[in-house]
Structure formats: structure tokens, C-alpha cells
Amino acid sequence: MPRKPKTIPGPSRLSGILARLNQEPKPHLPNLKSIRLTYAYRNDHFGARHFVKEDLPRIRYVNPNIDIQVDKKLKTKEETWKPEMVIELKNGTTHKLDMDGKWSTTIFTELMDLSAGSWWQKWKKERAAEGQPVVPTPPAQKPKSGAAAVLP
């Protein structure tokens, strides 16, 4: 029988994931029908890739009925195409967001401006009155150590 540890274990991985999914502002998008993202899966379009990694799971968690399609394409050094997001609203209108050279927080803010509704405008006013950023910055990742820091 294993010995009981004398320390209290830290938060589990699941509780960390749930804390990230429930982070404010919750991206409740009542006017949104579908999202289509197209970006390079390697060596380019960093803001779009970070948006997919950081914010898209939160959007899916809060809005399970939204149709989300992500298309990661191979891009060679000679090709020059930009990442884009096509947003379809429930009233049938479509909007294209250019994600080229933008941070993931900027992409998230633009998506919320288009499809979130009046609660988002209220949230932005509250945050501005408090002197806080509209969207909190993502948590810093731990620096790699050992062989992981050397290998690509």
C-alpha cells in the first residue's frame, strides 16, 4: 500500500482547463451561426493559430450549437496568402475578418464586436471604466528546460 503524501496536492489539470474555459468574458454569441477559419498550419499566421488554441475552445464550450470549421493548409515560402475568418450570422449575412498580422486577442475582440450583442458593449464600457483591458492576456507559458529547450 503506497504511503500518503504529506503535502496537499495542487489543482488538477482538469480544474485548470475548466478555469480557462470559464474565464471572463464568456464568449456568448447568440447571433452567430457558423465560423470558418483558414490559416497555415506551420511557420506563419501566428495570431490565427493562437486564436484557435486559446479562444476557439472557449467559444465552443459556451456555444455548442455553432458550426465551426478549421482549415489548416500547407503554405510554402513562395506563396503569399493571408489567413481569414468567415463569420455567418443567423440573419444570413456573412463577414470576412482578415487575421493577418493580428494578435489572438484582437481577433477575439473583432469577432465579439460583430456577433456578441449588447452585453459585449456593456462589458467593454465596464472594463474601460475600471481601467482594465477588454480581454485579459493569455497566461504565460512555462519556459522549456532541458532537451525540450534545445529541440524544435
Contacts in CASP RR format, 6 or more apart in sequence:
PFRMAT RR
TARGET T0000
AUTHOR 0000-0000-0000
METHOD contacts of the structure
MODEL  1
MPRKPKTIPGPSRLSGILARLNQEPKPHLPNLKSIRLTYAYRNDHFGARH
FVKEDLPRIRYVNPNIDIQVDKKLKTKEETWKPEMVIELKNGTTHKLDMD
GKWSTTIFTELMDLSAGSWWQKWKKERAAEGQPVVPTPPAQKPKSGAAAV
LP
20 57 0 8 1.000
20 58 0 8 1.000
20 139 0 8 1.000
21 57 0 8 1.000
21 58 0 8 1.000
21 61 0 8 1.000
23 58 0 8 1.000
23 136 0 8 1.000
24 136 0 8 1.000
25 112 0 8 1.000
25 120 0 8 1.000
25 123 0 8 1.000
25 135 0 8 1.000
26 58 0 8 1.000
26 62 0 8 1.000
27 55 0 8 1.000
27 58 0 8 1.000
27 59 0 8 1.000
27 62 0 8 1.000
27 63 0 8 1.000
27 108 0 8 1.000
27 111 0 8 1.000
27 112 0 8 1.000
27 116 0 8 1.000
28 62 0 8 1.000
28 63 0 8 1.000
28 116 0 8 1.000
28 119 0 8 1.000
29 59 0 8 1.000
29 62 0 8 1.000
29 63 0 8 1.000
29 66 0 8 1.000
29 111 0 8 1.000
29 112 0 8 1.000
29 115 0 8 1.000
29 116 0 8 1.000
30 116 0 8 1.000
30 117 0 8 1.000
31 89 0 8 1.000
31 90 0 8 1.000
31 91 0 8 1.000
31 115 0 8 1.000
31 116 0 8 1.000
31 117 0 8 1.000
32 63 0 8 1.000
32 66 0 8 1.000
32 87 0 8 1.000
32 88 0 8 1.000
32 89 0 8 1.000
32 90 0 8 1.000
32 115 0 8 1.000
33 66 0 8 1.000
33 67 0 8 1.000
33 88 0 8 1.000
33 89 0 8 1.000
33 90 0 8 1.000
33 92 0 8 1.000
34 66 0 8 1.000
34 67 0 8 1.000
34 68 0 8 1.000
34 69 0 8 1.000
34 87 0 8 1.000
34 88 0 8 1.000
35 59 0 8 1.000
35 66 0 8 1.000
35 67 0 8 1.000
35 68 0 8 1.000
35 69 0 8 1.000
35 85 0 8 1.000
35 86 0 8 1.000
35 87 0 8 1.000
35 88 0 8 1.000
35 111 0 8 1.000
36 69 0 8 1.000
36 71 0 8 1.000
36 85 0 8 1.000
36 86 0 8 1.000
36 88 0 8 1.000
37 48 0 8 1.000
37 51 0 8 1.000
37 52 0 8 1.000
37 56 0 8 1.000
37 68 0 8 1.000
37 69 0 8 1.000
37 70 0 8 1.000
37 71 0 8 1.000
37 83 0 8 1.000
37 84 0 8 1.000
37 85 0 8 1.000
37 99 0 8 1.000
38 71 0 8 1.000
38 73 0 8 1.000
38 83 0 8 1.000
38 84 0 8 1.000
38 85 0 8 1.000
39 45 0 8 1.000
39 48 0 8 1.000
39 49 0 8 1.000
39 52 0 8 1.000
39 71 0 8 1.000
39 72 0 8 1.000
39 73 0 8 1.000
39 83 0 8 1.000
39 84 0 8 1.000
39 99 0 8 1.000
40 72 0 8 1.000
40 73 0 8 1.000
40 74 0 8 1.000
40 75 0 8 1.000
40 83 0 8 1.000
41 49 0 8 1.000
41 72 0 8 1.000
41 73 0 8 1.000
41 74 0 8 1.000
42 74 0 8 1.000
42 75 0 8 1.000
43 75 0 8 1.000
44 75 0 8 1.000
45 75 0 8 1.000
45 82 0 8 1.000
45 83 0 8 1.000
45 99 0 8 1.000
45 100 0 8 1.000
46 101 0 8 1.000
47 83 0 8 1.000
47 99 0 8 1.000
47 101 0 8 1.000
47 102 0 8 1.000
47 103 0 8 1.000
47 104 0 8 1.000
47 107 0 8 1.000
48 83 0 8 1.000
48 85 0 8 1.000
48 99 0 8 1.000
48 104 0 8 1.000
48 107 0 8 1.000
50 103 0 8 1.000
50 104 0 8 1.000
50 138 0 8 1.000
51 99 0 8 1.000
51 104 0 8 1.000
51 107 0 8 1.000
51 108 0 8 1.000
52 70 0 8 1.000
53 104 0 8 1.000
54 104 0 8 1.000
54 138 0 8 1.000
55 104 0 8 1.000
55 107 0 8 1.000
55 108 0 8 1.000
56 68 0 8 1.000
56 70 0 8 1.000
59 66 0 8 1.000
59 68 0 8 1.000
59 111 0 8 1.000
60 66 0 8 1.000
60 68 0 8 1.000
75 81 0 8 1.000
82 98 0 8 1.000
82 99 0 8 1.000
82 100 0 8 1.000
83 98 0 8 1.000
83 99 0 8 1.000
83 100 0 8 1.000
84 96 0 8 1.000
84 97 0 8 1.000
84 98 0 8 1.000
84 99 0 8 1.000
85 96 0 8 1.000
85 97 0 8 1.000
85 99 0 8 1.000
85 107 0 8 1.000
85 111 0 8 1.000
86 94 0 8 1.000
86 95 0 8 1.000
86 96 0 8 1.000
86 97 0 8 1.000
87 94 0 8 1.000
87 95 0 8 1.000
87 96 0 8 1.000
87 97 0 8 1.000
87 111 0 8 1.000
87 114 0 8 1.000
87 115 0 8 1.000
88 94 0 8 1.000
89 95 0 8 1.000
89 114 0 8 1.000
89 115 0 8 1.000
95 114 0 8 1.000
97 107 0 8 1.000
97 110 0 8 1.000
97 111 0 8 1.000
97 114 0 8 1.000
99 107 0 8 1.000
102 110 0 8 1.000
104 138 0 8 1.000
105 135 0 8 1.000
105 137 0 8 1.000
105 138 0 8 1.000
108 135 0 8 1.000
109 134 0 8 1.000
109 135 0 8 1.000
112 120 0 8 1.000
113 120 0 8 1.000
123 134 0 8 1.000
124 134 0 8 1.000
127 133 0 8 1.000
127 134 0 8 1.000
128 134 0 8 1.000
143 149 0 8 1.000
END
